[in-house]
Amino acid sequence: MKRLTALTLAQAVLDALRGLRALHQVRPHLSSRAFQQLVSYSDAASFSISGVGPLRVQCPARDSLEASGTVQIRDRWLACAMRLDREDSWKCSDLRVVGFPA
């Protein structure tokens, strides 16, 4: 159950990156740092995801999960990584699209 809930959140964050989900829907589940990163990607005119690769997941600790995958922006595939931590509920604490200036 732990992993399924975290994967659902990871997918929701990825949907927000793709513009398929409103930012305010995921905001309660992101740290302020991760949300600012999400906003900076969304605000960039050149940030338009046209493809998404598979999501890979690791559990480095009992209450943390790291998800990574690839996103296609124009003709480039870039790495996307997020960290999710659980206290009372799961929260995305870090979000990066490696190689995209945000």
N, C-alpha and C positions, 0 to 999 in steps of 0.2 A: 504493500500500500504506500509506503514511504516513497518509493521510486516512482510509482505511477502519478502521485500528486505532484512531485517535482517535475516530472516530464510534461505534465499538463501545463504547468507554469512556464517551462522552457518553450513549449510550443506557442503559448500565448504571447510571450515576448518576441519570438520570431515572427508571429503574425503581425504584431505591432510594427516591427522593423519593415515588414513588407507593405505596410499600409492597409492591411486587411482587418485590423482591429484598432479602435480608437485608443489613443494614449491614456485617457482617463480611466479606461477599463483595467489597465495593468498597473497604473501608478501606485495603488495601495500595496502592491506586491513587489515593489522595487525600492531599494535604498535611494536616498536622495542623489547619491553619486551615480548610480546606475540609471536613474530616471533622467538626470541631466545629460548623460551620454546618449540615451535613446532620443531625447529631444534634439540634441545636436545633429544626430544622423538624420532625423526626420526633417529638420529645417534646411539641410543642405540640398540645394537644387539638383546637384549631380548624383544624389543618393537615390537610386531607383533599382530595386532588386528585380531582376528578370528571371532568376532561377535559384533554387535552393537544393543543396545536396543533403545527404542523410545526416541525421543528428547522432552523434556518438556520446555516450554517457559514462562517467566514472564516478565512483563514490570513494574519495580519498579519506573520508572520516565518517563517523556514524551519522552526523547531522549536517553533512555537506555533500553537494553534488556538483560536478563540473560537466558541462555540456559543450560540445564543439561540433562545428560543421562548416560548410562552405556556402557562400552566397555569391551569385553572379551579378555584377554591376557592370553594365555595358558588355564589353568583351573580356572582362577579367573575372576570375574566381578568387575571392578573398576568404580568409579564415574568419569565422565568427565564434567567439567563445563567451561563455557566461558562467558565473559561479552562483550557486544557490545555497543558502544556509537556512537552517531551521532552528528557531527558538520556540515560539508558540505555534507559528505557522511558517511555511516556506516563503522566503524572500530572495529575490535576485539582488545580490550585493555588488556584482561587477558585470559589465557588458562591454565587449570590444569587438569591433570589426577591424582586424589587423590589416593595415595597408591603406585604410581610408582615412584621410585627414578630417578629424572631427574636433 
